[in-house]
Amino acid sequence: MQSRGPGKQPGHKPGKYRDESLIPDFSSGVVRFPYRREPYARALLHLVDGGSETRDVKVTARTGDSAHLNVTFLDESRDNVTVVLWIPARDAVRIPASESSWRDPYDLDWD
């Protein structure tokens, strides 16, 4: 697992989530979930300042070894910016879409 660190990506602005600079080991490949049918999860997100917060997220992909998840969500504290980051899979648990506090408006199934 590598970390680019803040400011290493073109156009990167330092964020509030510690894992925004996480780059997992992709040697096991990447598995993407079907577009517009991605699962939801409740994730523990670690903050740069040392705290953490729990958020409902959409999981768009996982590493082949299932060690990391690529998640996306809207961050209201940053003017509803869409946050996309890789997190350790151990920090998330799958939930039904109906239990998520937010829903992607482009989902096909609204249970």
Phi, psi and chi 1 to 4 in degrees:
 res  aa     phi    psi   chi1   chi2   chi3   chi4
   1 MET       -  133.0  175.3  171.8   42.7      -
   2 GLN  -116.1  161.3  -63.7  175.1  -40.4      -
   3 SER  -133.9  123.9  177.3      -      -      -
   4 ARG   -74.9  -27.5  -72.1 -174.0 -175.0  164.6
   5 GLY    82.8  156.0      -      -      -      -
   6 PRO   -58.2  138.4  -20.4   29.9      -      -
   7 GLY    81.8    1.6      -      -      -      -
   8 LYS   -85.1  -21.2  -58.7  -76.6  179.2  155.6
   9 GLN   -92.0  143.0  -59.4  172.9   15.2      -
  10 PRO   -56.8  129.5  -18.8   27.6      -      -
  11 GLY    73.9    6.7      -      -      -      -
  12 HIS   -72.1  131.6  176.8   77.5      -      -
  13 LYS  -111.3  133.6  -66.1  178.9 -176.4  173.3
  14 PRO   -53.7  134.7  -22.9   31.8      -      -
  15 GLY  -108.7 -175.9      -      -      -      -
  16 LYS   -96.0  -10.1   71.7 -179.1 -149.7  179.0
  17 TYR  -100.3  129.8  -58.6  102.2      -      -
  18 ARG   -57.3  -37.7 -173.5 -176.0   70.8 -160.7
  19 ASP   -82.5    6.4  -67.3  -31.9      -      -
  20 GLU   -64.9  -17.6  -76.0 -174.1   82.8      -
  21 SER  -108.3    8.0   58.9      -      -      -
  22 LEU   -74.2  131.1  175.2   75.6      -      -
  23 ILE  -124.8  108.3  -57.7  171.8      -      -
  24 PRO   -71.1  169.3   12.1  -12.4      -      -
  25 ASP   -75.4  113.8  176.9    5.2      -      -
  26 PHE   -93.1   12.5  -66.9  115.0      -      -
  27 SER   -62.9  -23.3   62.4      -      -      -
  28 SER   -88.3    0.9   63.9      -      -      -
  29 GLY    91.6 -178.0      -      -      -      -
  30 VAL  -133.3  134.8  172.7      -      -      -
  31 VAL  -112.0  122.1  176.2      -      -      -
  32 ARG   -98.6  144.4  -63.5 -139.0  170.0 -100.5
  33 PHE   -86.4  156.5  -65.5  100.4      -      -
  34 PRO   -57.2  132.2  -22.7   32.4      -      -
  35 TYR   -56.4  134.9  178.0   60.4      -      -
  36 ARG    69.4    9.2  -62.8  169.9   66.6 -179.6
  37 ARG  -134.9   23.4  -65.5 -175.0 -171.2  -87.2
  38 GLU   -66.0  146.0  -62.0   94.2  -23.4      -
  39 PRO   -74.8  159.8   25.2  -31.5      -      -
  40 TYR  -104.5  155.4  -74.7   83.1      -      -
  41 ALA  -146.8  159.9      -      -      -      -
  42 ARG  -104.8  118.9 -170.0  149.6  -68.3  136.9
  43 ALA  -119.2  142.8      -      -      -      -
  44 LEU   -91.6  114.9  178.6   67.0      -      -
  45 LEU  -106.1  126.5  -58.1  175.8      -      -
  46 HIS   -86.7  134.5  -58.0  -79.3      -      -
  47 LEU   -94.0  151.9  -55.6  174.4      -      -
  48 VAL   -58.4  -35.4  172.4      -      -      -
  49 ASP   -77.1    2.2   69.5    7.5      -      -
  50 GLY   102.3  -13.5      -      -      -      -
  51 GLY   -85.0 -164.6      -      -      -      -
  52 SER  -154.4  162.4   63.9      -      -      -
  53 GLU  -144.7  152.0   64.9 -175.4   37.0      -
  54 THR  -100.6  131.9  -59.5      -      -      -
  55 ARG  -136.1  149.2  -74.7 -160.3  168.3 -100.9
  56 ASP   -86.6  130.3  -67.3  -14.8      -      -
  57 VAL  -132.2  164.3  -60.5      -      -      -
  58 LYS  -106.1  131.7 -168.2  169.1 -173.1 -179.5
  59 VAL   -96.1  113.9 -178.1      -      -      -
  60 THR   -95.1  -21.6   58.4      -      -      -
  61 ALA  -163.2  166.9      -      -      -      -
  62 ARG  -141.9  156.6   65.5  171.6  173.9   80.8
  63 THR   -71.7  157.1   53.3      -      -      -
  64 GLY   -58.0  -30.5      -      -      -      -
  65 ASP   -88.7    4.3   61.0    4.7      -      -
  66 SER    62.2   19.0  -62.3      -      -      -
  67 ALA   -79.4  -26.8      -      -      -      -
  68 HIS  -134.0  150.3  -68.5   87.6      -      -
  69 LEU  -121.4  141.2  -56.3  173.6      -      -
  70 ASN   -95.0  119.4 -174.5 -105.8      -      -
  71 VAL  -122.1  157.1  -59.4      -      -      -
  72 THR  -138.8  148.6 -174.9      -      -      -
  73 PHE  -165.6  165.4   60.1   93.7      -      -
  74 LEU   -93.2  132.6  -65.3  178.8      -      -
  75 ASP  -105.2  102.5 -171.8  -13.2      -      -
  76 GLU   -63.6  -28.8  -56.4   84.2   10.6      -
  77 SER   -73.4  -10.4   70.1      -      -      -
  78 ARG  -121.8   46.0  -65.0 -163.9  -67.9 -171.8
  79 ASP    57.4   42.2  -64.7  -36.0      -      -
  80 ASN    59.6   32.1  -74.6  -36.8      -      -
  81 VAL   -66.5  142.7   67.0      -      -      -
  82 THR   -81.9  121.4  -60.3      -      -      -
  83 VAL  -100.9  131.8  177.1      -      -      -
  84 VAL  -128.2  123.9  179.0      -      -      -
  85 LEU  -154.9  161.0   53.9  105.9      -      -
  86 TRP   -93.5  135.4  -72.3   92.4      -      -
  87 ILE  -130.4  156.5   63.8  168.9      -      -
  88 PRO   -62.6  134.2  -21.2   32.3      -      -
  89 ALA   -59.7  -28.8      -      -      -      -
  90 ARG   -64.5  -14.6   68.6  178.6  175.2  -88.4
  91 ASP   -93.2   11.5  -70.8  -17.1      -      -
  92 ALA  -139.5  150.2      -      -      -      -
  93 VAL  -132.4  134.1   60.8      -      -      -
  94 ARG   -67.4  141.0 -170.1  170.6 -179.3  165.6
  95 ILE  -131.8  155.4   61.1  170.8      -      -
  96 PRO   -64.7  146.0  -16.9   26.7      -      -
  97 ALA   -56.0  -33.5      -      -      -      -
  98 SER   -65.9  -19.0   59.8      -      -      -
  99 GLU   -91.9   -8.8  -71.6 -176.0   20.7      -
 100 SER   -70.9  142.1  179.4      -      -      -
 101 SER   -74.8  -11.9   62.2      -      -      -
 102 TRP  -144.4  156.3   75.1  -81.0      -      -
 103 ARG  -131.2  140.3  -67.4  -69.0  -56.3  -91.8
 104 ASP   -69.5  122.6 -175.4  -25.3      -      -
 105 PRO   -65.2  -12.9   21.5  -30.1      -      -
 106 TYR   -95.7    2.6  -63.3  103.4      -      -
 107 ASP   -60.9  145.8  -79.7   -6.1      -      -
 108 LEU   -81.7  -38.6  -69.3  177.3      -      -
 109 ASP  -105.9  123.2  -64.6  -31.3      -      -
 110 TRP  -114.3   94.2  -73.6   75.2      -      -
 111 ASP   -77.0      -   52.4   17.4      -      -
